[in-house]
Amino acid sequence: GHLSSARIVLYCGGNRAGKSTFGAMEMCYAMTKRYPDWYPQKRRFFGATKGVVSATSFGVVMRVIEPKLSSLLPRDSYVVKRTAQGFPSQYKFKDGSTLDVVTLEMDNTAYESADWDIAWLDEPQSKPKYQAILRGLVDRRGRMMITFTPLTEPWMKEELADRADGKTIDLIQVDMRDNMTNMAGSTILSKEAIDEFEREIPEDVKETRLHGKFFQLRGAVIVTGK
């Protein structure tokens, strides 16, 4: 995923398949310009960069997005602007880069009238908000990552996943078992924990939650003419 040259990268996977880590790492690279040596030069940003992250709710921002970003960003590289409720609304970086935080709870207008270089959409998105962010990337020819378990928003299959060509749209499908260890070989998810999770979840969502397959395809019957 980090090496993809596509404008839109779909990181589609089961639960606990490293989706949010992928999105957060991409955004942190773009905001800090601290790229690993292997990161493609043509995909790097230079100078002030404008980013946006769209989450499903501010609860998810507080439980997942903010802790993930905090664990990856150098503590002295940014300050956080917060709402009156204490939710992060924008990260401001020393080089002038900014990262806006929006959620599906917000009105559609909150997604309009802005332009960005890079966008991270975490979990399935509503079509109007996706389109608004896509429009916001046009001026800067920006790129987008969508990290999600495909339990909802079936429009994303036909209009995004099925159109993946590896050039404009790249689809990376990951299994929960792909995230059992990190690059150093340390355990992230044990086989026992995954097996227990598999036993406890309903049959009708196993293919999605474990393997990242689109929910609406389960049990589909395809009828062909003779």
Helices and strands as residue ranges (DSSP letters): E 8-13, H 19-32, G 41-43, E 50-55, H 58-60, I 61-65, H 66-72, G 75-77, E 78-82, E 88-93, E 98-103, G 108-111, E 118-122, H 127-138, E 143-148, H 155-159, G 161-163, E 169-174, G 176-179, H 191-200, H 203-211, G 215-217
